[in-house]
Amino acid sequence: MAQTFTDWELIFWDDRSTDESARIVAQYPQGRVRYFLSSEETPLGRARDLAIRQAQGEWLAFLDQDDIWLPDKLGKQMALVEGAPKVGIVYGRTVMFSSRGNERDFDHRHEFQPLPEGDIFERLFIDSCFISMSSSVLRRSAVEEIGGIPDFIHVVPDYYLFVAIARRYWARAVQEVVCRYRLHSTSMSASSGIRMHEEALMLIESWAHCLEPRLVDRRRKVHSTVLAVEEMRHTATASKGIARLISDGSISYLLSRPFARALRSIRRTVRLPFWQEANRQHPLQAHGPHP
């Protein structure tokens, strides 16, 4: 409602929520806001696909209920697509935040450098999914061209859409913060780890013929290792996880993870991330509302 870009409609997709969603959305102007109650609870991928089918605009943007758009998010992104028919993805920098006030870049791979633009297809495998769904805008015709979100994608529809569209179209990025991503213990990323990495492995297999064999092998080992760790957290799948780690994973990668996280934390204490440096240089473009 606070966007400086005003040519939009809102598809409010209620996937059988148990909160006050219907009552809340009824308080907003009807017409621009269209409410849909799903006939049944569905996986995230299916819910996104059904909501996309109701949209009428040339571009599709997403805002999950626990995230925040900055007011100039759409305006800055739409300015990048004028006269650029080859652009299918526009995204922007996202800051993750928690109830404790902690903040850090959603994309630690590019935390201290500009976000990738142009042909980012291979980069989406090298760095995995570094784009937050709530920061993205997708060309509607590109989504239709790839056939939408397939039924086997339940928890990573964002990753699937980015990879499939990036194979055919270029990407543009707003280097400033446009979105704030809320961290909490009940988020899907915290509760669907096994399925998430299973689907990431599916995507690697689907596009393996388009990638360098060494990259494919490395990404298989990374996701297999993390998947094995997730499986070992649960008694029912612990033995399966151990077997996966030995056969498909990488012990060296697993041992390196704590050191990599520690090095990232140290780096943040001695150097300003890209988004904080930009805010210091342009204080009027501060990152917006805080919970």
C-alpha positions in Angstrom: 0.0 0.0 0.0 2.9 2.3 0.6 4.7 1.7 -2.7 5.8 4.8 -4.7 5.0 2.8 -7.8 1.2 2.7 -7.9 0.2 0.6 -11.0 -0.3 -2.7 -9.2 -2.9 -5.2 -8.1 -2.6 -7.5 -5.1 -3.5 -11.2 -5.3 -4.0 -12.2 -1.6 -3.7 -16.0 -1.6 -5.0 -17.6 1.6 -3.7 -21.2 1.8 -6.2 -22.2 4.5 -4.5 -20.1 7.2 -5.7 -20.3 10.8 -5.1 -16.6 11.6 -7.3 -13.6 10.8 -6.2 -13.3 7.2 -9.7 -13.0 5.7 -10.8 -10.3 8.2 -7.6 -8.4 7.8 -7.7 -8.3 4.0 -11.4 -7.2 4.1 -10.2 -3.9 5.6 -8.4 -2.9 2.4 -9.9 -1.5 -0.8 -11.5 -4.2 -2.8 -10.7 -4.2 -6.6 -7.0 -3.6 -6.3 -6.9 -6.3 -3.6 -8.4 -9.6 -4.6 -8.8 -12.3 -2.0 -8.7 -16.0 -2.8 -9.2 -18.8 -0.3 -7.6 -22.1 -1.4 -10.0 -25.0 -1.6 -7.4 -27.1 0.3 -4.0 -26.6 2.0 -1.4 -27.1 -0.7 2.4 -27.2 -0.9 4.1 -23.8 -1.4 4.9 -24.4 -5.1 1.3 -25.2 -5.9 0.0 -22.3 -3.9 2.3 -19.9 -5.7 1.3 -21.3 -9.1 -2.4 -21.0 -8.4 -1.9 -17.4 -7.2 0.1 -16.5 -10.3 -2.8 -17.7 -12.5 -5.0 -15.1 -11.0 -2.7 -12.2 -11.7 -3.3 -10.0 -14.7 -0.2 -7.8 -14.8 2.8 -8.0 -17.2 5.1 -8.5 -14.2 4.8 -10.8 -11.1 6.1 -9.8 -7.7 5.9 -11.8 -4.5 5.6 -10.7 -0.9 5.4 -13.5 1.7 3.4 -12.6 4.8 6.4 -12.4 7.1 8.6 -10.1 4.9 8.6 -6.4 4.2 9.0 -4.4 1.0 10.6 -0.9 1.2 8.3 1.8 -0.3 10.5 2.3 -3.4 11.0 -1.4 -4.1 8.7 -1.7 -7.2 9.6 1.8 -8.5 13.3 1.1 -8.6 12.8 -2.3 -10.2 10.4 -1.2 -12.9 12.8 1.5 -13.9 15.3 -1.2 -14.8 13.0 -3.0 -17.3 12.0 -0.1 -19.5 13.2 -0.9 -23.1 14.8 -4.2 -21.9 12.8 -7.1 -23.4 15.5 -9.6 -22.7 15.2 -9.1 -19.0 13.1 -11.7 -17.3 14.2 -11.3 -13.6 14.6 -8.2 -11.5 15.6 -8.5 -7.9 17.2 -6.5 -5.2 19.3 -6.7 -2.1 17.6 -8.2 0.9 18.4 -7.8 4.6 17.5 -10.6 7.0 16.4 -9.5 10.5 15.3 -11.2 13.7 13.2 -10.2 16.7 16.5 -9.6 18.6 17.4 -6.8 16.1 20.2 -8.8 14.4 20.6 -7.9 10.7 22.7 -9.3 7.9 22.6 -9.7 4.1 20.3 -12.5 2.8 23.0 -13.3 0.2 26.3 -13.8 2.0 28.0 -14.7 -1.3 27.7 -11.2 -2.5 27.6 -9.4 0.8 30.6 -7.3 0.0 30.2 -6.8 -3.7 27.5 -5.9 -6.3 24.7 -8.4 -7.0 25.2 -10.4 -10.2 23.3 -9.2 -13.4 23.0 -10.3 -17.0 23.3 -14.1 -17.5 23.1 -15.5 -14.0 22.1 -19.1 -14.9 25.4 -20.7 -13.9 25.8 -18.4 -11.0 22.5 -19.7 -9.5 24.3 -23.1 -9.2 27.7 -21.8 -8.2 26.2 -19.8 -5.3 22.9 -21.7 -5.0 19.7 -19.6 -4.6 21.0 -16.2 -3.6 17.8 -14.3 -4.5 15.0 -14.0 -2.0 11.6 -14.6 -3.4 10.1 -11.5 -1.8 12.7 -9.3 -3.5 12.0 -10.6 -7.0 9.9 -9.5 -10.0 9.4 -11.9 -12.9 8.2 -11.2 -16.4 4.8 -12.9 -16.6 5.4 -14.1 -20.2 8.7 -15.8 -19.1 6.8 -17.7 -16.4 4.2 -18.8 -18.9 7.0 -19.8 -21.3 8.6 -22.2 -18.9 5.1 -23.7 -18.0 4.8 -22.3 -14.5 5.8 -24.3 -11.4 5.8 -28.1 -11.8 3.9 -30.2 -9.3 7.0 -31.9 -8.0 8.4 -28.6 -6.7 6.9 -28.1 -3.2 9.3 -25.9 -1.2 11.7 -24.3 -3.6 9.5 -22.7 -6.3 11.6 -19.6 -6.1 14.8 -21.5 -7.0 13.0 -23.3 -9.8 11.6 -20.1 -11.3 14.9 -18.3 -11.1 16.9 -21.1 -12.8 14.3 -21.8 -15.5 13.9 -18.1 -16.4 17.6 -17.3 -16.2 18.3 -20.1 -18.7 16.4 -17.9 -21.3 16.5 -14.3 -20.0 18.8 -11.9 -18.4 18.6 -10.5 -14.8 18.8 -7.0 -13.5 19.4 -6.1 -9.8 18.7 -3.1 -7.6 21.9 -2.9 -5.5 20.2 -1.1 -2.6 18.1 -2.8 0.0 14.5 -3.3 -1.3 13.3 -6.1 1.0 13.6 -7.2 4.6 13.4 -11.0 5.2 12.1 -12.0 8.7 14.0 -14.8 10.5 12.0 -16.9 12.9 11.9 -20.5 14.1 8.6 -21.4 12.3 9.7 -20.2 8.8 9.6 -22.8 6.0 13.3 -22.6 5.5 13.8 -23.7 9.1 11.2 -26.6 9.0 11.6 -28.1 5.5 15.4 -28.7 5.3 15.2 -32.3 3.9 12.7 -31.6 1.2 14.5 -28.3 0.3 17.8 -30.1 -0.5 16.1 -33.0 -2.2 14.4 -30.6 -4.6 17.7 -28.7 -5.1 19.3 -32.0 -6.2 16.4 -32.5 -8.6 17.2 -29.1 -10.2 20.8 -30.0 -10.5 19.9 -33.2 -12.3 17.4 -31.4 -14.5 20.1 -28.9 -15.8 23.2 -31.0 -15.5 23.6 -31.1 -19.2 23.9 -27.3 -19.3 26.6 -27.1 -16.7 30.3 -27.9 -16.3 30.7 -31.5 -15.0 32.9 -30.3 -12.2 30.3 -27.8 -11.0 27.6 -30.4 -11.1 29.7 -32.8 -9.1 30.6 -30.1 -6.5 26.9 -29.0 -6.1 25.7 -32.6 -5.8 28.2 -33.2 -3.0 27.3 -29.9 -1.2 23.5 -30.6 -1.2 24.0 -34.3 -0.5 26.1 -33.4 2.6 23.6 -30.9 4.0 20.7 -33.2 3.2 22.6 -36.0 5.1 23.1 -33.8 8.1 19.3 -32.9 8.1 18.5 -36.6 7.9 20.9 -37.5 10.8 19.0 -35.0 13.0 16.0 -37.4 13.0 16.0 -40.9 14.5 13.9 -42.3 11.7 16.3 -41.2 9.0 19.6 -41.1 10.8 21.0 -44.3 9.2 19.9 -43.1 5.8 21.8 -39.8 6.4 25.0 -41.5 7.5 24.9 -43.7 4.4 24.2 -40.7 2.2 27.1 -38.7 3.7 29.5 -41.6 3.1 28.4 -42.4 -0.5 27.3 -39.0 -1.9 28.5 -36.3 0.5 31.8 -34.7 1.4 33.3 -35.0 4.8 35.8 -32.2 4.1 33.0 -29.8 3.1 31.1 -30.7 6.3 34.2 -30.0 8.5 34.8 -26.7 6.7 31.4 -25.3 7.4 32.0 -24.0 10.9 35.2 -22.3 9.8 33.5 -20.7 6.9 30.7 -19.3 9.1 33.2 -18.1 11.6 35.2 -16.3 8.9 32.1 -14.6 7.6 31.2 -13.4 11.1 34.8 -12.0 11.5 34.6 -10.3 8.2 31.4 -8.5 9.2 33.1 -7.1 12.2 36.0 -5.6 10.3 34.3 -4.5 7.1 30.9 -3.0 6.3 28.7 -5.1 4.0 27.8 -3.5 0.7 24.3 -2.4 1.9 25.5 -0.8 5.0 28.3 1.0 3.1 25.6 2.3 0.6 23.4 3.5 3.5 26.3 5.4 5.0 27.1 7.1 1.7 23.3 7.8 1.0 21.6 8.1 4.5 18.3 9.1 2.9 18.0 5.6 1.4 18.1 3.9 4.8 16.7 0.4 4.8 13.2 1.3 6.0 10.8 0.1 8.7 11.9 -2.1 11.6 9.5 -4.4 13.4 
